[in-house]
Amino acid sequence: MADLLDRFAAHLRYESGRSEHTVRAYLADIRGLTAFAGARGVRLTDVDLDLLRAWLAEISRRGAARTTVARRVSSVKTFCEWATREGEMSVDPAVRLQAPKARRVLPAVLAPEEAADAIEATARRVDSAAPDGPSSDDPVSLRDRAVLELLYGCGIRVGELCGLDVGDVDDDRRAIRVIGKGDKQRVVPYGAPAASALDAWRRRGRPALATAASGEALFVGVRGGRLDQRMARTVVHRATEAAGRSVGPHALRHSAATHLLEGGADLRVVQELLGHSSLSTTQLYTHVSVERLRAVHKQAHPRS
């Protein structure tokens, strides 16, 4: 089985172009199925539809969310299709396997004023770090403001932000080159506030923290290594909490998309900016806007 899973992992990485996060998740799911089948005396390559349904039912019984069960279905369908094509399975037992429909939950969205307050809270920390005010050279504060400006100003994912290199910033076009899911590249513009924060970070902040371990990483931690996602999330939580509402980086991404649409941006343009492969994913943000319209209508209209 170990050799089989190694080959499946290679297929996911090099033929399907899946991210390492997806590869790890899929392999963990298939190992779980292997253990479940083995406890019933069945080899992984001999599983049938009934056993697959029993496995999913057991996962659900243990309290797994619908999204988790749906991910397991995706994992096993991908594996069985590949294994059948490779001749490891005589028939594909997962063809008729169906995933539960996930409940679509509207994402948390900050009001434009709340997003501005969060960034300004970090700006005030930069300004107060030295008596000279805005010319402060506190590198961590300069970094944190640039992180917030890019996450909100570009709507990029936290993993995309942490993966940025110095060479990914195009000052002339005021844009960054982002490597998204599936190693797909896209170019995302940023505004004047982000340009100012980036310039301050690169001139006065990054040189103070960079070491030989930094490489080409745009954002680095206090020890010089590439900024990790956990620290970036802490930066966002700390800034938004100071502004009165603690949220994570994905809420800034949701907020950016919603504010773009509310400002009149075309849905397909927002899809391209966010790096969504499907327009239906982007359309979720139109529902957020409708909910905000309803709230305003209820508050302001005499016959609401």
C-alpha positions as CSV (number, residue, x, y, z in Angstrom):
1,M,0.0,0.0,0.0
2,A,2.9,2.4,0.7
3,D,4.1,2.2,-2.9
4,L,0.6,2.7,-4.2
5,L,0.1,5.8,-2.1
6,D,3.5,7.2,-3.1
7,R,2.4,6.8,-6.8
8,F,-0.9,8.4,-6.1
9,A,0.9,11.3,-4.4
10,A,3.1,11.7,-7.4
11,H,0.0,11.8,-9.6
12,L,-1.5,14.5,-7.5
13,R,1.6,16.6,-7.5
14,Y,2.9,16.3,-11.0
15,E,0.0,15.3,-13.2
16,S,-2.9,17.1,-11.5
17,G,-0.9,20.0,-10.1
18,R,-2.4,19.8,-6.7
19,S,-0.9,21.9,-3.8
20,E,1.1,20.2,-1.1
21,H,-1.8,21.0,1.3
22,T,-4.2,19.1,-0.9
23,V,-1.8,16.2,-1.4
24,R,-1.4,15.8,2.4
25,A,-5.1,16.0,3.0
26,Y,-6.0,13.4,0.3
27,L,-3.3,11.0,1.5
28,A,-4.6,11.3,5.1
29,D,-8.1,10.5,3.9
30,I,-7.0,7.5,1.9
31,R,-5.0,6.2,4.8
32,G,-8.1,6.6,7.0
33,L,-10.1,4.5,4.4
34,T,-7.3,1.9,4.4
35,A,-7.5,1.5,8.1
36,F,-11.3,1.3,8.1
37,A,-11.3,-1.3,5.3
38,G,-8.4,-3.3,6.9
39,A,-10.3,-3.6,10.2
40,R,-13.0,-5.4,8.1
41,G,-10.5,-7.6,6.3
42,V,-10.7,-5.7,3.0
43,R,-7.8,-4.4,1.0
44,L,-7.9,-0.9,-0.2
45,T,-8.0,-2.0,-3.8
46,D,-11.0,-4.2,-3.1
47,V,-13.3,-1.7,-1.5
48,D,-16.8,-1.5,-2.8
49,L,-19.6,1.1,-2.8
50,D,-21.2,-0.3,0.4
51,L,-17.9,-0.1,2.3
52,L,-17.3,3.5,1.1
53,R,-20.7,4.5,2.3
54,A,-20.2,2.8,5.6
55,W,-16.9,4.7,6.0
56,L,-18.5,8.0,5.3
57,A,-21.4,7.2,7.7
58,E,-18.9,6.4,10.4
59,I,-17.2,9.8,9.8
60,S,-20.5,11.6,10.0
61,R,-21.5,9.7,13.1
62,R,-18.4,11.0,14.8
63,G,-19.5,14.6,14.2
64,A,-17.5,15.6,11.1
65,A,-18.8,18.7,9.3
66,R,-20.4,18.4,5.9
67,T,-17.5,20.1,4.4
68,T,-15.2,17.4,5.9
69,V,-17.3,14.6,4.6
70,A,-17.4,16.2,1.1
71,R,-13.6,16.5,1.1
72,R,-13.3,12.8,1.9
73,V,-15.7,12.0,-1.0
74,S,-13.5,14.1,-3.3
75,S,-10.4,12.3,-2.0
76,V,-11.7,8.8,-2.5
77,K,-13.3,9.6,-5.9
78,T,-10.0,11.0,-7.2
79,F,-8.1,7.9,-5.8
80,C,-10.5,5.3,-7.2
81,E,-10.6,6.9,-10.6
82,W,-6.8,7.0,-10.7
83,A,-6.4,3.4,-9.3
84,T,-8.9,2.1,-11.9
85,R,-7.1,3.8,-14.7
86,E,-3.8,2.4,-13.4
87,G,-5.2,-1.2,-13.3
88,E,-5.1,-1.4,-9.5
89,M,-8.9,-1.7,-9.3
90,S,-11.0,-3.7,-11.7
91,V,-14.0,-1.3,-11.4
92,D,-14.3,2.2,-9.9
93,P,-16.5,1.7,-6.8
94,A,-16.8,5.5,-6.2
95,V,-18.6,6.4,-9.4
96,R,-22.0,6.6,-7.7
97,L,-20.7,8.0,-4.4
98,Q,-22.2,11.3,-3.7
99,A,-21.0,14.1,-1.4
100,P,-23.4,15.9,1.0
101,K,-24.4,19.4,-0.1
102,A,-22.5,21.8,2.0
103,R,-24.4,24.6,3.8
104,R,-23.2,27.9,2.3
105,V,-22.3,30.1,5.2
106,L,-21.9,33.8,4.5
107,P,-18.4,34.9,5.3
108,A,-17.6,37.4,8.0
109,V,-17.2,40.9,6.4
110,L,-15.9,44.1,7.9
111,A,-17.5,47.4,7.1
112,P,-15.1,49.7,5.1
113,E,-14.7,51.8,8.3
114,E,-13.8,48.8,10.4
115,A,-11.1,47.7,7.8
116,A,-9.7,51.2,7.8
117,D,-9.7,51.3,11.6
118,A,-7.7,48.0,11.8
119,I,-5.0,49.3,9.4
120,E,-4.9,52.7,11.2
121,A,-4.5,50.9,14.5
122,T,-1.3,49.4,13.1
123,A,-0.3,52.8,11.6
124,R,-0.7,54.4,15.1
125,R,1.6,51.7,16.5
126,V,4.2,52.6,13.8
127,D,3.8,56.3,14.6
128,S,4.1,55.9,18.3
129,A,7.1,53.6,18.2
130,A,9.5,56.6,18.2
131,P,9.1,60.2,19.1
132,D,9.7,61.2,15.5
133,G,6.3,59.9,14.6
134,P,5.8,58.6,11.0
135,S,9.5,58.2,10.4
136,S,9.7,55.4,13.0
137,D,12.0,52.5,12.1
138,D,10.3,49.8,14.2
139,P,10.6,47.0,11.6
140,V,7.8,44.8,13.0
141,S,5.3,47.6,13.0
142,L,6.3,48.5,9.4
143,R,5.9,44.9,8.3
144,D,2.6,44.5,10.0
145,R,1.1,47.5,8.3
146,A,2.3,46.3,4.9
147,V,0.8,42.9,5.6
148,L,-2.6,44.4,6.4
149,E,-2.5,46.8,3.4
150,L,-1.8,43.9,1.0
151,L,-4.3,41.4,2.5
152,Y,-7.1,43.9,2.4
153,G,-5.9,46.0,-0.6
154,C,-5.4,43.0,-2.8
155,G,-7.7,40.4,-1.4
156,I,-5.0,37.8,-1.5
157,R,-4.9,34.6,0.6
158,V,-2.6,34.5,3.6
159,G,-0.6,31.7,2.1
160,E,-0.2,33.8,-1.1
161,L,1.1,36.7,1.0
162,C,3.6,34.7,2.9
163,G,4.9,33.2,-0.4
164,L,5.7,36.5,-2.0
165,D,9.3,37.3,-2.9
166,V,10.9,40.7,-3.3
167,G,10.9,40.3,-7.1
168,D,7.1,39.7,-7.1
169,V,6.5,43.4,-6.5
170,D,6.2,45.6,-9.6
171,D,6.6,49.2,-8.5
172,D,6.0,50.7,-11.9
173,R,2.7,49.0,-12.5
174,R,1.9,48.9,-8.7
175,A,1.1,45.2,-8.8
176,I,2.2,42.0,-7.3
177,R,2.7,38.5,-8.9
178,V,0.9,35.9,-6.8
179,I,1.1,32.1,-6.9
180,G,-2.3,30.8,-6.1
181,K,-3.9,27.4,-5.7
182,G,-2.7,24.8,-8.2
183,D,0.5,26.9,-8.7
184,K,-1.5,29.3,-10.9
185,Q,0.0,32.8,-11.3
186,R,-2.0,36.0,-11.5
187,V,-1.2,39.7,-11.2
188,V,-3.0,41.7,-8.6
189,P,-2.9,45.6,-8.5
190,Y,-2.6,47.5,-5.2
191,G,-3.4,51.1,-4.3
192,A,-1.4,54.0,-3.0
193,P,-1.7,53.2,0.7
194,A,-0.2,49.7,0.1
195,A,2.5,51.2,-2.1
196,S,3.5,53.6,0.7
197,A,3.5,50.8,3.3
198,L,5.5,48.4,1.1
199,D,8.0,51.1,0.4
200,A,8.5,51.8,4.1
201,W,8.8,48.1,4.9
202,R,11.4,47.4,2.2
203,R,13.5,50.5,2.8
204,R,13.4,50.7,6.6
205,G,11.9,47.5,8.0
206,R,13.1,44.5,6.0
207,P,16.8,45.4,6.1
208,A,16.7,45.4,9.9
209,L,15.3,41.9,10.1
210,A,16.7,40.1,7.0
211,T,19.4,37.5,7.5
212,A,21.0,34.9,5.3
213,A,18.0,32.7,5.9
214,S,15.6,35.3,4.4
215,G,16.5,34.6,0.8
216,E,14.1,36.5,-1.5
217,A,11.2,36.4,0.9
218,L,9.3,39.7,0.9
219,F,8.0,39.4,4.4
220,V,10.2,38.0,7.2
221,G,9.9,37.2,10.9
222,V,11.9,38.6,13.7
223,R,14.5,35.9,13.3
224,G,14.9,36.5,9.6
225,G,13.0,33.5,8.2
226,R,10.1,33.8,5.8
227,L,7.0,35.1,7.6
228,D,4.8,32.1,8.4
229,Q,1.0,32.0,8.1
230,R,0.4,31.6,11.8
231,M,2.3,34.9,12.5
232,A,0.4,36.6,9.7
233,R,-2.9,35.5,11.2
234,T,-1.7,36.9,14.6
235,V,-1.0,40.2,13.0
236,V,-4.5,40.4,11.6
237,H,-6.2,39.3,14.8
238,R,-4.2,41.8,16.8
239,A,-5.0,44.7,14.5
240,T,-8.7,44.0,14.1
241,E,-9.1,43.4,17.8
242,A,-7.6,46.8,18.5
243,A,-10.2,48.2,16.1
244,G,-13.0,46.5,18.0
245,R,-13.7,43.3,16.1
246,S,-11.2,40.4,15.9
247,V,-11.2,38.5,12.6
248,G,-8.6,36.6,10.6
249,P,-7.0,37.1,7.2
250,H,-9.7,35.4,5.2
251,A,-12.2,38.0,6.5
252,L,-10.1,40.7,5.0
253,R,-10.2,38.8,1.7
254,H,-14.0,38.5,2.0
255,S,-14.2,42.2,2.9
256,A,-12.1,43.3,-0.1
257,A,-14.3,41.3,-2.5
258,T,-17.5,42.6,-1.0
259,H,-16.3,46.2,-1.0
260,L,-15.2,45.9,-4.7
261,L,-18.6,44.6,-5.7
262,E,-20.4,47.2,-3.7
263,G,-18.2,49.8,-5.4
264,G,-19.4,48.7,-8.8
265,A,-16.7,46.3,-9.8
266,D,-17.5,43.6,-12.4
267,L,-18.0,40.1,-11.0
268,R,-15.5,38.6,-13.5
269,V,-12.9,41.2,-12.6
270,V,-13.3,40.3,-8.9
271,Q,-13.0,36.6,-9.9
272,E,-9.7,37.3,-11.6
273,L,-8.4,39.4,-8.7
274,L,-9.2,36.7,-6.1
275,G,-8.0,33.8,-8.3
276,H,-11.2,31.9,-8.2
277,S,-11.4,29.1,-10.7
278,S,-15.2,29.2,-10.7
279,L,-17.4,32.2,-11.0
280,S,-19.9,30.6,-8.6
281,T,-17.4,31.0,-5.8
282,T,-17.1,34.7,-6.4
283,Q,-20.9,35.0,-6.6
284,L,-21.1,34.2,-2.9
285,Y,-20.0,37.8,-2.3
286,T,-23.0,39.2,-4.1
287,H,-25.1,37.5,-1.4
288,V,-23.1,39.3,1.3
289,S,-23.9,42.6,-0.4
290,V,-27.6,41.7,-0.6
291,E,-27.6,41.0,3.1
292,R,-26.0,44.4,3.8
293,L,-28.6,46.0,1.6
294,R,-31.4,44.3,3.5
295,A,-30.0,45.5,6.8
296,V,-29.9,49.1,5.6
297,H,-33.4,48.7,4.1
298,K,-34.7,47.4,7.4
299,Q,-33.1,50.2,9.3
300,A,-34.0,53.0,7.0
301,H,-37.2,52.2,5.1
302,P,-40.5,53.2,6.8
303,R,-42.2,50.0,5.5
304,S,-39.4,47.6,6.1
